[in-house]
Amino acid sequence: MVLTSLSLPRGRSLSLSAKLCGPLENRLLAALPNEEYKRILPNLEHVSFSLGKVVYESGMHLDYLYFPTNSVISLLYTMEDGTTAEMGLVGNDGVVGVALFLGGETTPNQAVVQIAGAAFRMKAEFAQGEFARNGPLQFWLLRYTQALITQISQTAVCNRLHSVEKRLCRWLLLSHDRVKSDELLMTHEFISNMLGGRRESVTVGAGRLQDAGLIHYARGHIKILNRGGLEATVCECYRIVKDELDRLLAPGNRCGFRM
């Protein structure tokens, strides 16, 4: 379904339900000038993702760009022995499918839904045409790509140097930043796949965070009880990634592109 019914000028009030599921919940789309946003809106299609859904497989041709709103998608690498590790995550801060507009068309990683929710997708042909216009969308896509590269690089450093407990804190905070709820539906097995660690290690790390009163975990649900405590416990990797994202996607940057 193409959501032309949401084509209101920015600044106009929308119903609460529309605000919760609309394209402007994505930071990249919200950063576009009003006229650009209205022009591309008919080319955004609403999609819903269930937990664990594969958005694209390794080596698959990318047919769409995806702009998550309240879903979170993990970019995973799977080794020959079947073990996996997360290289980055994408939520309402960005876009899934950067290889499409960078010219690669395929990528060796897999994209899997980490937190169920919604997104808006844009067909590859239209996205590539918009990127070639050298306009606002290209500007914000490139800024986000730099932020994603920072996140991927910092994730590699964090996974090599920091404990599972600190890595879990980083992962929970990055996920929490991208959703509107303190409750996350997630099993230890799924988290261990994201962090590239053993399930037992994640269980121990989660238990320590729960004993400290920072989270509550039961039956696949994680509830964040004390975000400030998580921020005090997490390694510097979380702040580096967040600060770089906020710097690159700051609204004041929007005048930096050239039409």
Secondary structure, DSSP 8 states (H G I E B T S, - for coil): -B-GGG---TTS---HHHHHHSGGGSHHHHHS-HHHHHHHGGG-EEEEE-TT-EEE-TT----EEEEESS-EEEEEEE-TTS-EEEEEEESTTS-B-HHHHHT----SSEEEEEE-EEEEEEEHHHHHHHHHTTSHHHHHHHHHHHHHHHHHHHHHHHHHHS-HHHHHHHHHHHHHHTSS-SEEE--HHHHHHHHTS-HHHHHHHHHHHHHTTSEEEETTEEEES-HHHHHHHS-HHHHHHHHHHHHHT-GGGGGG---
